[in-house]
Amino acid sequence: MTNATVHVEGQLHAPAHGAAATGAAHAKGQQHPIKLYLVVWGWLFVLSTCSYLVDYFGLQGYLRWSLILLFMMLKAGLIVAVFMHMAWERLALAYAILLPPIAVLVFVTIMVLESEYTHLLRVLFFATPS
């Protein structure tokens, strides 16, 4: 019975020591230079300024919305990559988080194109601009 107790105690202590070592290595590996965060903050500031300039210059139509969406996606990508640490995650996790929004954007694009096509057919064949 003493051997079983020693064996169990040995198993209890070994993972705790390994976990502490892994935690220390993990904490050391996750330290990023402050310069990285300052550069990302600068890019977020520049992209936000560009987004506001779209309204300031009075751009209209598809150009306006395309630029606003482009700047929005770039800012979201920077935030997810750096501040949420996705740039350092495993590829499978990145795909699990990034692929669904990309698929949604593809399907929304298909719906917009189909709606424009339907609108064009209504105008051509029924002469109703609605």
N, C-alpha and C positions, 0 to 999 in steps of 0.2 A: 504494500500500500504506500510505502514511503517513496518507492520509485515512481509510482503514478503521480504522486503529488509533486515531486521534483520535475517530472516531465511536463505537467500542466503549468507549473510556475515558469518553466523555461519558455514555454510557448507564449505565456502572457507577457513576459518581459521583452522578448525578441521583437514583436511587432511595434511595441511602444518605442523602442530605441530606433527601429527602422523608420517609423512614422515621423519621429522628431528630426531625423536626418533628412528625410524627404521634404518635410515642411521647411527646414532651413534652406535646402537647395532650391525649393520652389519659390520661397520669398526672395532669395538672392537673384533668381532668374527673372523675376517679374519687375525688377527695378529698371526704370527707363530714365534716360537723362531728361532733365527739365527742359532742355533745348527743344526736344521733340514736341513737348506739349505747347511750348511757346510758338513754335513754327505752325503747328496745327491751329492754335488760337488765331495767329495772324492770317492764315488762309481762310478761316471761318469769317473773320472780319472783312477780308477782301471780297469774299463771295457774297456776304450780306450786303456790302456796299454796292456791288454790281446788281444785286436783286433790287435794291431801292432805286438805282439809277434807271432801271427799266421803266419804272413808274415816273421818275423825274423827267425823262426825255419824252414821255407820252407815247411810247410804242403801243401799237394796237394789233389785234388779231392774233393769228397763229404765232407770229414772231414773239409777241409779248409772252404768251402762255408757254411757248417752247423754252424761252430763256428763263422764265421763272421756275419752271419744272426742272430745267437743267441745273440751275444753281441750287435748288432745293435738294436734288438727288446728290449732287457733289458734297453739299454740307452734311447730309445724312450719312453718306459713305465715309467721310472723314470722322464723324462722331462715332459711328459703329466700329470702324477699323482701329481707332486709337483709344478713345475713352472707354469703349466696351471691350477692348483687347481682342477683337476678332482677327486682327492682323497676325496674332501670335497663336491662334487656336489651330486645332487640327483641321485638315481640309474637309473631313466629313461633317464636322460641326458647322463649318462655314457654309457648306452646301445646304445643310438642313435649315439654316436660317436665311440664306440669301436666295435660294431657288424659288420658294413660294411667292415672294413679292415680284420677282422677275416674271414668273408665269402669269401672275395677275396683270402685270403691265402689258404683257404680250396679248392676253385675251381682251383687255380693254382696248388696245390698239385695233385688234380685229373687229371689235364691236363698233368702234368709231368709223372705221373704213366701210363697214357694211351699212351703217346708218347714212353715211354720205352717198353711197351707191343707191340706196333706197330712195333717198330724197331726190337724187338726180332723175331716177326713173319716174317718180311721181310728177316732177316738173315737166319732163319730156312727154309722157304719155297722157297725163290727165290735166295738164296745164293749170295745176293748183300749186302755188308757191308755198303752201304750208307744209 
